[in-house]
Amino acid sequence: MLNSIDPNDLTPLEVDDEFIFKNEVISPMTPGPCLVTGFIHHSRVFLAAIRDPYSKPSAKEPCPCVRTHDLHLQVHFFQDRLDCLRHLLIDIPPCLQLSAPIPNVIGVEGSSIEDIETLQSQFASMRANLHITHIWLQSLILDQLEVAQSHQQRQIPVLGPPGHTGTFDQRALWLYREELCRQLFFILYNFPQSSLEANGLHAANKVRDIASSLLACPFHPGDPIAKRVAEYVQRSTDILSRLDSSEVMNAMHLQTWIDTDRIPK
């Protein structure tokens, strides 16, 4: 369904609920950051993992069923999705950017200090969720790209110039993973614990998914990449012990090597 719709048809008005009434939508007296803005960009991140969120549907694009039986199309698709996701949040509003200061949120006229502080807290948790989801989706696509490229390499064992579809640059993929881990740790170490906990187990499960993908590191333990990956896994374990205090192992979203290896050869 997402491949056949125009996302603009589903985008809500960029106005918070308190300004929407039965017969009219009013503009806030003081323009400021809007919670709906975060919702729109979060939805756009999910859509970007499937298709270009800014383009209209095209019948020329191969459907998922066709890609499943054509490794070249599958690899090209995953590479496009990663490239799209990587640059998706560059020009988002300042209040949603990763390094943004706490926005000067002004609520409805007459809002109390407590209401304003609550709104600022909501923005902080929304920013954390947006950027963790952005990293998580890239990690999931990297898993699928790595498997698809390894299968393709066995079919086309011919090396070519960088970027050639017959070349499987595994080290480049793992350097990409490292960059994602560094971005994730920046969020986990710099955002208030309350902002992370507000996103519940879904945030913890996304962090666990990213960390579990590191366990499949293919390099020798003495390799510099393998040494850094071991450190990332240890850090993730320490963070998860604080982030997920439910004492219940929730593996609903957990990626496994079996799951990512089910792409037909």
Secondary structure, DSSP 8 states (H G I E B T S, - for coil): -TTTS-GGGT---SS-GGGB-SS-B---SS----HHHHHHHHHHHHHHTTS-TTS---TTS--HHHHHT-HHHHHHHHHHHHHHHHTTTTTS-GGGSTT--------STT--HHHHHHHHHHHHHHHHHHHHHHHHHHHHHHHHHHHHHHHHHHH-----STT-TT---HHHHHHHHHHHHHHHHHHHHHS-HHHHHTTHHHHHHHHHHHHHHHTT--S-TTSHHHHHHHHHHHHHHHHHHHH--S-----TT---HHHHT-S--
